[in-house]
Amino acid sequence: MSEELSEAVDELGARLKAYEGRAAAVAGVGKDPVNAPMIRHWCEAMGDTSPAYRGPGAIAPPTMLQVWTMGGLSGHEGRTDAYDELLGLLDESGCTSVVATDCEQEYPRPLRPGDEVTFDAVIESVSDRKTTKLGTGYFVTTRMDVRVAGELAGTHRFRILKYAPARRESQAKRPRRPRPVVNRDTSGFWEGVAEHRLLIQRCTGCGTLRHPWLPGCNACGCLDWDTVEASGEGTVYSYVVMHHPPFPAFEPPYAVGLIELAEGVRMVSNVVGVPYDKVRIGLPVRVEFRGYEDEEGALVLPVFRVVEGEG
C-alpha cells in the first residue's frame, strides 16, 4: 500500500470511528402492538408448533423481536441521519456493496400480545479496514434496545459488511455449486439424499415429524428420534423468484419454493420443470435428485419437479 493510500485509509477510518456511539434511532415506537395474528403467521411460515405461542398466556416467539420494530415502507419517525450518513461515507469511498453477516439477540423478558414496544438504536462499532473474499471494507454493528413500559425486553445486534467488491479473474470453468452445511444434526438427512431417499425426522416420544433436522423435538422436548422416508410428493406452499443479486452457480431468474410434503413438513428447494413465471402456490411437485460434479467431487441435491401436465 502506498503512503498516500495508507494516509487516505487512516483518515477514512478515523471519520468512520467518529460515528461510534451515535444514535441511529431515538424513542422509536412499534407500528403495531405485539399481536396474535402476526405470531400465527410467523409460526406457520417457520413451521413452529410450540404451544407456548398460542392460547391464553401465549408469548411471542423470542426471535420475532425485530419484527415489532420494523417501520415498513413509511419508516420510523425516530430514525436519525447518523446511520445514513455513515453508509453514504462508505459509498463515497467505494464500499458500495453490502452483505448482512450476523445477528445476535438477547431476551431478558418475553413479549406478549398487547405489549407496545419502544426502542432506541445506536451505532455500536465500526471495524478497522478488513479484507475478505468478497472484497475490502468495514463491518458496521448497530445495537437496538427494545422496551415495554420502560423495561428492557430484548437486545438486537445487527452487523453488516460494507465493501468494495474484489476483482475476480474470469474463469472458463463452470462456477462451483455451493455445498450444504453438514453437521452432526443434519448428516443423516444428507446421507439419505446421497442414496436418493428423502428422510424426515420423527420424534419417538410424541411421533411429531420435523424438518429441518434438529437435535430435539419442538413439540415435546424429547431428544430421541428415528426417520421415515417421504413419498416425495408435495405442493408449492410459497415461493420467490430470484432475480438479484446474481450468484455465479445459478442462472437467474429461477424459482425457489417452500414445498409442503405430503407428510406435512416443509422444506426449501428449487422448483424445476416449468418456466419460473409459471410457478404458483398449490402446484403439485415431486422430488427429483440431481447430481453435480466439480473439482470437489460429486454432489446430490433434492429439487422438486412440477408434476407433468400441471405447469
Buried (B, 14 or more C-beta within 10 A) or exposed (E): EEEEEEEEBEEBBEEBBEBBEBBBBBEBEBEEBBEBEBBEEBBEEEBBEEEBBBEEEBBBBBBBBBBBBEBEEEEBEBBBEBBEEBBEBBEEBBBBBBEEBEEEBBBEBBBBBEBEBBBBBBBBBBBEBEEEEBBBBBBBBBBBBBBBEEEEBBBBBBBBBBBBEEEEEEEEEEEBBEEEEEEEBBEBBBEBBEEEBBBBBBBEBEEBBBBEBBEBBBBEEBEEBEBEEBEBBBBBBEBEEBEEEEEEEBEEEBBBBBBBBEBEBBBBBBBBBBEBEEBBEEBBBBBBBEEBEBEEEEBBBBBBBBBEEBB
